[in-house]
Amino acid sequence: MQNKLLTMLGFAQKSGNLVSGENTVELYLPKRKISLVIITTDASENTRERFVSMAERYQVPYIIWGDREILSHAIGKYNRAVYGVTNKKFSREIFRIYEAL
């Protein structure tokens, strides 16, 4: 199941439906362009609290899962702690797979 989730993140990245990095996600959240926030488990406490708070404020579902190295490798970018899925269908599927874990 974990591989399925990583594959979905890779597909979302390749199709242009994933934004990554703290600054980018922070920019897209208030614009209501993100439908799911993914925060890595090894993100700093401040980062985790900030993005959980923002996701709740803008009523966007979020998950805290995976570590920075594995998720970054899945999307082909380096050292990202926060991800935002912009496509609702990808978001639903990723969240469904996450709940099955």
N, CA, C and O atoms as a Tinker XYZ file with bonds, in Angstrom:
   404  protein
     1  N      0.816000   -1.207000    0.000000    73     2
     2  CA     0.000000    0.000000    0.000000    64     1     3
     3  C      0.853000    1.261000    0.000000    63     2     4     5
     4  O      0.513000    2.258000   -0.637000    81     3
     5  N      1.969000    1.202000    0.726000    73     3     6
     6  CA     2.842000    2.374000    0.773000    64     5     7
     7  C      3.361000    2.702000   -0.625000    63     6     8     9
     8  O      3.435000    3.871000   -1.004000    81     7
     9  N      3.720000    1.674000   -1.389000    73     7    10
    10  CA     4.193000    1.904000   -2.755000    64     9    11
    11  C      3.115000    2.529000   -3.618000    63    10    12    13
    12  O      3.407000    3.359000   -4.479000    81    11
    13  N      1.863000    2.135000   -3.392000    73    11    14
    14  CA     0.752000    2.690000   -4.156000    64    13    15
    15  C      0.612000    4.186000   -3.898000    63    14    16    17
    16  O      0.373000    4.967000   -4.819000    81    15
    17  N      0.762000    4.572000   -2.635000    73    15    18
    18  CA     0.673000    5.980000   -2.267000    64    17    19
    19  C      1.820000    6.780000   -2.894000    63    18    20    21
    20  O      1.613000    7.882000   -3.402000    81    19
    21  N      3.011000    6.221000   -2.854000    73    19    22
    22  CA     4.166000    6.897000   -3.455000    64    21    23
    23  C      3.991000    7.014000   -4.968000    63    22    24    25
    24  O      4.356000    8.029000   -5.560000    81    23
    25  N      3.438000    5.981000   -5.590000    73    23    26
    26  CA     3.186000    6.018000   -7.029000    64    25    27
    27  C      2.178000    7.109000   -7.377000    63    26    28    29
    28  O      2.356000    7.835000   -8.356000    81    27
    29  N      1.125000    7.222000   -6.578000    73    27    30
    30  CA     0.117000    8.262000   -6.813000    64    29    31
    31  C      0.735000    9.654000   -6.691000    63    30    32    33
    32  O      0.405000   10.549000   -7.470000    81    31
    33  N      1.625000    9.842000   -5.723000    73    31    34
    34  CA     2.317000   11.130000   -5.595000    64    33    35
    35  C      3.168000   11.412000   -6.829000    63    34    36    37
    36  O      3.216000   12.541000   -7.315000    81    35
    37  N      3.838000   10.380000   -7.329000    73    35    38
    38  CA     4.633000   10.538000   -8.542000    64    37    39
    39  C      3.782000   10.915000   -9.741000    63    38    40    41
    40  O      4.161000   11.780000  -10.531000    81    39
    41  N      2.629000   10.266000   -9.878000    73    39    42
    42  CA     1.706000   10.597000  -10.966000    64    41    43
    43  C      1.195000   12.027000  -10.834000    63    42    44    45
    44  O      1.109000   12.757000  -11.821000    81    43
    45  N      0.858000   12.420000   -9.614000    73    43    46
    46  CA     0.364000   13.785000   -9.382000    64    45    47
    47  C      1.436000   14.801000   -9.760000    63    46    48    49
    48  O      1.128000   15.836000  -10.352000    81    47
    49  N      2.692000   14.513000   -9.424000    73    47    50
    50  CA     3.788000   15.423000   -9.758000    64    49    51
    51  C      3.961000   15.528000  -11.270000    63    50    52    53
    52  O      4.089000   16.624000  -11.816000    81    51
    53  N      3.964000   14.380000  -11.934000    73    51    54
    54  CA     4.177000   14.374000  -13.388000    64    53    55
    55  C      3.041000   15.039000  -14.148000    63    54    56    57
    56  O      3.256000   15.609000  -15.217000    81    55
    57  N      1.832000   14.968000  -13.599000    73    55    58
    58  CA     0.687000   15.573000  -14.281000    64    57    59
    59  C      0.480000   17.032000  -13.886000    63    58    60    61
    60  O     -0.455000   17.678000  -14.360000    81    59
    61  N      1.342000   17.547000  -13.029000    73    59    62
    62  CA     1.246000   18.956000  -12.636000    64    61    63
    63  C      0.191000   19.220000  -11.573000    63    62    64    65
    64  O     -0.265000   20.354000  -11.424000    81    63
    65  N     -0.203000   18.190000  -10.833000    73    63    66
    66  CA    -1.226000   18.331000   -9.807000    64    65    67
    67  C     -0.668000   18.263000   -8.389000    63    66    68    69
    68  O     -1.407000   17.999000   -7.440000    81    67
    69  N      0.621000   18.499000   -8.247000    73    67    70
    70  CA     1.246000   18.470000   -6.929000    64    69    71
    71  C      2.194000   19.650000   -6.816000    63    70    72    73
    72  O      3.011000   19.889000   -7.704000    81    71
    73  N      2.081000   20.379000   -5.730000    73    71    74
    74  CA     3.046000   21.432000   -5.421000    64    73    75
    75  C      3.795000   20.991000   -4.173000    63    74    76    77
    76  O      3.229000   20.327000   -3.304000    81    75
    77  N      5.055000   21.357000   -4.085000    73    75    78
    78  CA     5.848000   20.903000   -2.951000    64    77    79
    79  C      6.705000   22.044000   -2.419000    63    78    80    81
    80  O      7.040000   22.992000   -3.129000    81    79
    81  N      7.040000   21.916000   -1.160000    73    79    82
    82  CA     7.837000   22.938000   -0.501000    64    81    83
    83  C      6.961000   23.849000    0.337000    63    82    84    85
    84  O      5.817000   24.138000   -0.014000    81    83
    85  N      7.515000   24.290000    1.444000    73    83    86
    86  CA     6.753000   25.097000    2.392000    64    85    87
    87  C      6.231000   26.392000    1.773000    63    86    88    89
    88  O      5.057000   26.729000    1.929000    81    87
    89  N      7.093000   27.107000    1.079000    73    87    90
    90  CA     6.684000   28.401000    0.524000    64    89    91
    91  C      5.570000   28.264000   -0.510000    63    90    92    93
    92  O      4.618000   29.045000   -0.511000    81    91
    93  N      5.690000   27.286000   -1.377000    73    91    94
    94  CA     4.691000   27.104000   -2.434000    64    93    95
    95  C      3.345000   26.696000   -1.861000    63    94    96    97
    96  O      2.309000   27.231000   -2.255000    81    95
    97  N      3.359000   25.754000   -0.938000    73    95    98
    98  CA     2.093000   25.311000   -0.332000    64    97    99
    99  C      1.466000   26.458000    0.452000    63    98   100   101
   100  O      0.251000   26.652000    0.416000    81    99
   101  N      2.296000   27.213000    1.156000    73    99   102
   102  CA     1.801000   28.356000    1.928000    64   101   103
   103  C      1.173000   29.412000    1.012000    63   102   104   105
   104  O      0.239000   30.104000    1.418000    81   103
   105  N      1.670000   29.535000   -0.197000    73   103   106
   106  CA     1.138000   30.483000   -1.161000    64   105   107
   107  C     -0.194000   29.993000   -1.759000    63   106   108   109
   108  O     -1.108000   30.792000   -1.965000    81   107
   109  N     -0.302000   28.701000   -2.034000    73   107   110
   110  CA    -1.485000   28.143000   -2.695000    64   109   111
   111  C     -2.662000   27.922000   -1.753000    63   110   112   113
   112  O     -3.811000   27.992000   -2.189000    81   111
   113  N     -2.406000   27.656000   -0.469000    73   111   114
   114  CA    -3.505000   27.369000    0.461000    64   113   115
   115  C     -4.536000   28.496000    0.565000    63   114   116   117
   116  O     -5.729000   28.216000    0.452000    81   115
   117  N     -4.140000   29.746000    0.774000    73   115   118
   118  CA    -5.152000   30.809000    0.866000    64   117   119
   119  C     -5.926000   31.024000   -0.434000    63   118   120   121
   120  O     -7.040000   31.547000   -0.414000    81   119
   121  N     -5.349000   30.627000   -1.545000    73   119   122
   122  CA    -6.017000   30.781000   -2.843000    64   121   123
   123  C     -6.998000   29.643000   -3.103000    63   122   124   125
   124  O     -7.652000   29.610000   -4.147000    81   123
   125  N     -7.105000   28.703000   -2.153000    73   123   126
   126  CA    -8.025000   27.560000   -2.255000    64   125   127
   127  C     -7.723000   26.665000   -3.454000    63   126   128   129
   128  O     -8.636000   26.106000   -4.062000    81   127
   129  N     -6.449000   26.531000   -3.791000    73   127   130
   130  CA    -6.061000   25.699000   -4.933000    64   129   131
   131  C     -5.582000   24.320000   -4.508000    63   130   132   133
   132  O     -5.317000   23.467000   -5.355000    81   131
   133  N     -5.467000   24.094000   -3.206000    73   131   134
   134  CA    -4.981000   22.810000   -2.703000    64   133   135
   135  C     -6.135000   22.061000   -2.057000    63   134   136   137
   136  O     -6.893000   22.624000   -1.267000    81   135
   137  N     -6.259000   20.769000   -2.408000    73   135   138
   138  CA    -7.350000   19.975000   -1.846000    64   137   139
   139  C     -6.867000   18.925000   -0.844000    63   138   140   141
   140  O     -7.688000   18.256000   -0.218000    81   139
   141  N     -5.552000   18.770000   -0.682000    73   139   142
   142  CA    -4.994000   17.870000    0.328000    64   141   143
   143  C     -3.576000   18.327000    0.652000    63   142   144   145
   144  O     -2.781000   18.591000   -0.251000    81   143
   145  N     -3.264000   18.418000    1.938000    73   143   146
   146  CA    -1.915000   18.773000    2.381000    64   145   147
   147  C     -1.272000   17.529000    2.972000    63   146   148   149
   148  O     -1.882000   16.830000    3.782000    81   147
   149  N     -0.040000   17.256000    2.565000    73   147   150
   150  CA     0.718000   16.127000    3.103000    64   149   151
   151  C      1.940000   16.695000    3.803000    63   150   152   153
   152  O      2.723000   17.434000    3.207000    81   151
   153  N      2.096000   16.343000    5.077000    73   151   154
   154  CA     3.219000   16.815000    5.886000    64   153   155
   155  C      4.025000   15.585000    6.285000    63   154   156   157
   156  O      3.451000   14.592000    6.734000    81   155
   157  N      5.336000   15.635000    6.129000    73   155   158
   158  CA     6.163000   14.481000    6.490000    64   157   159
   159  C      6.269000   14.367000    7.998000    63   158   160   161
   160  O      6.157000   15.358000    8.721000    81   159
   161  N      6.488000   13.142000    8.465000    73   159   162
   162  CA     6.589000   12.915000    9.915000    64   161   163
   163  C      7.864000   13.509000   10.495000    63   162   164   165
   164  O      7.921000   13.807000   11.688000    81   163
   165  N      8.889000   13.686000    9.662000    73   163   166
   166  CA    10.136000   14.249000   10.178000    64   165   167
   167  C     10.252000   15.757000    9.941000    63   166   168   169
   168  O     11.335000   16.326000   10.078000    81   167
   169  N      9.148000   16.398000    9.589000    73   167   170
   170  CA     9.141000   17.865000    9.490000    64   169   171
   171  C      9.297000   18.427000   10.901000    63   170   172   173
   172  O      8.907000   17.784000   11.875000    81   171
   173  N      9.854000   19.603000   11.008000    73   171   174
   174  CA    10.043000   20.196000   12.336000    64   173   175
   175  C      8.692000   20.448000   12.997000    63   174   176   177
   176  O      7.667000   20.561000   12.324000    81   175
   177  N      8.708000   20.532000   14.306000    73   175   178
   178  CA     7.478000   20.759000   15.058000    64   177   179
   179  C      6.796000   22.057000   14.635000    63   178   180   181
   180  O      5.572000   22.102000   14.511000    81   179
   181  N      7.581000   23.112000   14.412000    73   179   182
   182  CA     7.012000   24.391000   13.978000    64   181   183
   183  C      6.335000   24.264000   12.617000    63   182   184   185
   184  O      5.235000   24.781000   12.417000    81   183
   185  N      6.987000   23.580000   11.688000    73   183   186
   186  CA     6.422000   23.379000   10.351000    64   185   187
   187  C      5.123000   22.590000   10.443000    63   186   188   189
   188  O      4.119000   22.949000    9.828000    81   187
   189  N      5.157000   21.515000   11.216000    73   187   190
   190  CA     3.969000   20.678000   11.364000    64   189   191
   191  C      2.809000   21.485000   11.942000    63   190   192   193
   192  O      1.698000   21.444000   11.413000    81   191
   193  N      3.061000   22.213000   13.017000    73   191   194
   194  CA     2.006000   23.013000   13.644000    64   193   195
   195  C      1.476000   24.092000   12.698000    63   194   196   197
   196  O      0.270000   24.323000   12.621000    81   195
   197  N      2.395000   24.751000   11.978000    73   195   198
   198  CA     1.988000   25.829000   11.067000    64   197   199
   199  C      1.066000   25.314000    9.964000    63   198   200   201
   200  O      0.046000   25.936000    9.669000    81   199
   201  N      1.417000   24.190000    9.359000    73   199   202
   202  CA     0.616000   23.694000    8.236000    64   201   203
   203  C     -0.656000   22.980000    8.685000    63   202   204   205
   204  O     -1.655000   23.001000    7.965000    81   203
   205  N     -0.641000   22.358000    9.841000    73   203   206
   206  CA    -1.885000   21.795000   10.382000    64   205   207
   207  C     -2.858000   22.931000   10.661000    63   206   208   209
   208  O     -4.043000   22.839000   10.339000    81   207
   209  N     -2.355000   23.994000   11.259000    73   207   210
   210  CA    -3.191000   25.158000   11.557000    64   209   211
   211  C     -3.756000   25.788000   10.279000    63   210   212   213
   212  O     -4.939000   26.120000   10.212000    81   211
   213  N     -2.898000   25.947000    9.268000    73   211   214
   214  CA    -3.358000   26.529000    8.000000    64   213   215
   215  C     -4.386000   25.635000    7.316000    63   214   216   217
   216  O     -5.386000   26.124000    6.792000    81   215
   217  N     -4.141000   24.327000    7.322000    73   215   218
   218  CA    -5.079000   23.397000    6.688000    64   217   219
   219  C     -6.431000   23.453000    7.391000    63   218   220   221
   220  O     -7.473000   23.441000    6.736000    81   219
   221  N     -6.417000   23.514000    8.701000    73   219   222
   222  CA    -7.687000   23.600000    9.433000    64   221   223
   223  C     -8.376000   24.933000    9.180000    63   222   224   225
   224  O     -9.598000   24.983000    9.042000    81   223
   225  N     -7.607000   26.008000    9.120000    73   223   226
   226  CA    -8.183000   27.334000    8.879000    64   225   227
   227  C     -8.881000   27.399000    7.518000    63   226   228   229
   228  O     -9.959000   27.980000    7.394000    81   227
   229  N     -8.263000   26.804000    6.506000    73   227   230
   230  CA    -8.835000   26.840000    5.160000    64   229   231
   231  C     -9.670000   25.598000    4.852000    63   230   232   233
   232  O    -10.077000   25.392000    3.709000    81   231
   233  N     -9.924000   24.780000    5.856000    73   231   234
   234  CA   -10.757000   23.582000    5.754000    64   233   235
   235  C    -10.292000   22.634000    4.656000    63   234   236   237
   236  O    -11.078000   22.171000    3.830000    81   235
   237  N     -8.993000   22.361000    4.672000    73   235   238
   238  CA    -8.382000   21.440000    3.717000    64   237   239
   239  C     -7.929000   20.207000    4.508000    63   238   240   241
   240  O     -7.260000   20.354000    5.531000    81   239
   241  N     -8.278000   19.005000    4.059000    73   239   242
   242  CA    -7.805000   17.814000    4.772000    64   241   243
   243  C     -6.287000   17.709000    4.693000    63   242   244   245
   244  O     -5.669000   18.165000    3.731000    81   243
   245  N     -5.700000   17.103000    5.717000    73   243   246
   246  CA    -4.247000   16.934000    5.736000    64   245   247
   247  C     -3.906000   15.567000    6.301000    63   246   248   249
   248  O     -4.680000   14.969000    7.049000    81   247
   249  N     -2.726000   15.089000    5.924000    73   247   250
   250  CA    -2.210000   13.854000    6.502000    64   249   251
   251  C     -0.757000   14.090000    6.887000    63   250   252   253
   252  O     -0.039000   14.848000    6.236000    81   251
   253  N     -0.347000   13.434000    7.943000    73   251   254
   254  CA     1.050000   13.468000    8.376000    64   253   255
   255  C      1.568000   12.050000    8.164000    63   254   256   257
   256  O      1.186000   11.125000    8.881000    81   255
   257  N      2.443000   11.888000    7.171000    73   255   258
   258  CA     2.861000   10.547000    6.777000    64   257   259
   259  C      4.205000   10.588000    6.060000    63   258   260   261
   260  O      4.544000   11.573000    5.405000    81   259
   261  N      4.948000    9.524000    6.192000    73   259   262
   262  CA     6.179000    9.325000    5.435000    64   261   263
   263  C      7.311000   10.217000    5.899000    63   262   264   265
   264  O      7.108000   11.167000    6.655000    81   263
   265  N      8.486000    9.900000    5.440000    73   263   266
   266  CA     9.592000   10.790000    5.776000    64   265   267
   267  C     10.057000   11.546000    4.544000    63   266   268   269
   268  O      9.780000   11.172000    3.405000    81   267
   269  N     10.765000   12.609000    4.817000    73   267   270
   270  CA    11.173000   13.581000    3.804000    64   269   271
   271  C     11.912000   12.917000    2.641000    63   270   272   273
   272  O     11.649000   13.230000    1.480000    81   271
   273  N     12.824000   12.012000    2.944000    73   271   274
   274  CA    13.657000   11.412000    1.906000    64   273   275
   275  C     12.833000   10.538000    0.948000    63   274   276   277
   276  O     13.007000   10.612000   -0.268000    81   275
   277  N     11.949000    9.721000    1.498000    73   275   278
   278  CA    11.151000    8.804000    0.670000    64   277   279
   279  C     10.176000    9.580000   -0.214000    63   278   280   281
   280  O     10.072000    9.309000   -1.411000    81   279
   281  N      9.465000   10.538000    0.367000    73   279   282
   282  CA     8.491000   11.300000   -0.416000    64   281   283
   283  C      9.182000   12.167000   -1.467000    63   282   284   285
   284  O      8.699000   12.283000   -2.593000    81   283
   285  N     10.303000   12.771000   -1.103000    73   283   286
   286  CA    11.041000   13.587000   -2.068000    64   285   287
   287  C     11.521000   12.737000   -3.240000    63   286   288   289
   288  O     11.464000   13.159000   -4.395000    81   287
   289  N     11.992000   11.545000   -2.925000    73   287   290
   290  CA    12.447000   10.651000   -3.985000    64   289   291
   291  C     11.284000   10.244000   -4.907000    63   290   292   293
   292  O     11.471000   10.107000   -6.116000    81   291
   293  N     10.101000   10.053000   -4.340000    73   291   294
   294  CA     8.934000    9.630000   -5.129000    64   293   295
   295  C      8.531000   10.676000   -6.160000    63   294   296   297
   296  O      8.030000   10.328000   -7.228000    81   295
   297  N      8.743000   11.949000   -5.855000    73   295   298
   298  CA     8.339000   12.991000   -6.808000    64   297   299
   299  C      9.515000   13.540000   -7.602000    63   298   300   301
   300  O      9.328000   14.354000   -8.506000    81   299
   301  N     10.725000   13.101000   -7.269000    73   299   302
   302  CA    11.888000   13.536000   -8.026000    64   301   303
   303  C     12.412000   14.909000   -7.639000    63   302   304   305
   304  O     13.102000   15.553000   -8.430000    81   303
   305  N     12.095000   15.363000   -6.443000    73   303   306
   306  CA    12.621000   16.639000   -5.946000    64   305   307
   307  C     13.326000   16.357000   -4.631000    63   306   308   309
   308  O     13.107000   15.315000   -4.012000    81   307
   309  N     14.166000   17.279000   -4.207000    73   307   310
   310  CA    15.009000   17.028000   -3.048000    64   309   311
   311  C     14.534000   17.784000   -1.809000    63   310   312   313
   312  O     14.240000   18.978000   -1.870000    81   311
   313  N     14.465000   17.070000   -0.686000    73   311   314
   314  CA    14.298000   17.656000    0.642000    64   313   315
   315  C     13.036000   18.512000    0.801000    63   314   316   317
   316  O     13.127000   19.679000    1.182000    81   315
   317  N     11.879000   17.949000    0.517000    73   315   318
   318  CA    10.609000   18.660000    0.687000    64   317   319
   319  C      9.873000   18.051000    1.874000    63   318   320   321
   320  O      9.800000   16.829000    2.002000    81   319
   321  N      9.328000   18.901000    2.743000    73   319   322
   322  CA     8.629000   18.422000    3.941000    64   321   323
   323  C      7.122000   18.577000    3.836000    63   322   324   325
   324  O      6.380000   17.936000    4.580000    81   323
   325  N      6.656000   19.429000    2.912000    73   323   326
   326  CA     5.221000   19.702000    2.792000    64   325   327
   327  C      4.831000   19.615000    1.317000    63   326   328   329
   328  O      5.537000   20.105000    0.436000    81   327
   329  N      3.674000   18.969000    1.076000    73   327   330
   330  CA     3.173000   18.791000   -0.281000    64   329   331
   331  C      1.718000   19.205000   -0.331000    63   330   332   333
   332  O      0.990000   19.053000    0.650000    81   331
   333  N      1.295000   19.727000   -1.463000    73   331   334
   334  CA    -0.100000   20.079000   -1.651000    64   333   335
   335  C     -0.610000   19.487000   -2.947000    63   334   336   337
   336  O     -0.043000   19.732000   -4.012000    81   335
   337  N     -1.681000   18.706000   -2.865000    73   335   338
   338  CA    -2.290000   18.099000   -4.054000    64   337   339
   339  C     -3.374000   19.056000   -4.540000    63   338   340   341
   340  O     -4.253000   19.448000   -3.772000    81   339
   341  N     -3.311000   19.425000   -5.806000    73   339   342
   342  CA    -4.238000   20.428000   -6.337000    64   341   343
   343  C     -5.442000   19.823000   -7.049000    63   342   344   345
   344  O     -6.415000   20.530000   -7.308000    81   343
   345  N     -5.400000   18.548000   -7.367000    73   343   346
   346  CA    -6.497000   17.891000   -8.079000    64   345   347
   347  C     -7.356000   17.105000   -7.094000    63   346   348   349
   348  O     -6.831000   16.307000   -6.318000    81   347
   349  N     -8.658000   17.320000   -7.115000    73   347   350
   350  CA    -9.560000   16.672000   -6.152000    64   349   351
   351  C     -9.591000   15.148000   -6.306000    63   350   352   353
   352  O     -9.694000   14.430000   -5.311000    81   351
   353  N     -9.504000   14.652000   -7.531000    73   351   354
   354  CA    -9.524000   13.206000   -7.733000    64   353   355
   355  C     -8.263000   12.552000   -7.167000    63   354   356   357
   356  O     -8.341000   11.513000   -6.512000    81   355
   357  N     -7.106000   13.159000   -7.418000    73   355   358
   358  CA    -5.868000   12.661000   -6.827000    64   357   359
   359  C     -5.954000   12.716000   -5.308000    63   358   360   361
   360  O     -5.540000   11.781000   -4.623000    81   359
   361  N     -6.490000   13.807000   -4.789000    73   359   362
   362  CA    -6.606000   13.972000   -3.339000    64   361   363
   363  C     -7.451000   12.867000   -2.725000    63   362   364   365
   364  O     -7.065000   12.267000   -1.722000    81   363
   365  N     -8.597000   12.601000   -3.325000    73   363   366
   366  CA    -9.482000   11.551000   -2.806000    64   365   367
   367  C     -8.796000   10.193000   -2.835000    63   366   368   369
   368  O     -8.879000    9.433000   -1.871000    81   367
   369  N     -8.122000    9.888000   -3.931000    73   367   370
   370  CA    -7.464000    8.589000   -4.070000    64   369   371
   371  C     -6.308000    8.456000   -3.079000    63   370   372   373
   372  O     -6.162000    7.412000   -2.442000    81   371
   373  N     -5.491000    9.492000   -2.942000    73   371   374
   374  CA    -4.370000    9.456000   -2.001000    64   373   375
   375  C     -4.892000    9.301000   -0.577000    63   374   376   377
   376  O     -4.340000    8.524000    0.202000    81   375
   377  N     -5.940000   10.025000   -0.232000    73   375   378
   378  CA    -6.512000    9.944000    1.109000    64   377   379
   379  C     -7.109000    8.556000    1.356000    63   378   380   381
   380  O     -6.992000    8.017000    2.456000    81   379
   381  N     -7.742000    7.987000    0.345000    73   379   382
   382  CA    -8.308000    6.626000    0.471000    64   381   383
   383  C     -7.214000    5.603000    0.731000    63   382   384   385
   384  O     -7.360000    4.735000    1.592000    81   383
   385  N     -6.112000    5.704000   -0.018000    73   383   386
   386  CA    -4.986000    4.777000    0.166000    64   385   387
   387  C     -4.371000    4.982000    1.549000    63   386   388   389
   388  O     -4.016000    4.015000    2.223000    81   387
   389  N     -4.247000    6.223000    1.963000    73   387   390
   390  CA    -3.677000    6.525000    3.289000    64   389   391
   391  C     -4.524000    5.903000    4.402000    63   390   392   393
   392  O     -3.985000    5.334000    5.351000    81   391
   393  N     -5.845000    6.011000    4.282000    73   391   394
   394  CA    -6.720000    5.437000    5.305000    64   393   395
   395  C     -6.625000    3.914000    5.332000    63   394   396   397
   396  O     -6.813000    3.308000    6.387000    81   395
   397  N     -6.340000    3.292000    4.202000    73   395   398
   398  CA    -6.201000    1.842000    4.148000    64   397   399
   399  C     -4.909000    1.371000    4.813000    63   398   400   401
   400  O     -4.798000    0.206000    5.195000    81   399
   401  N     -3.941000    2.263000    4.952000    73   399   402
   402  CA    -2.702000    1.909000    5.636000    64   401   403
   403  C     -3.009000    1.747000    7.098000    63   402   404
   404  O     -2.113000    1.446000    7.887000    81   403
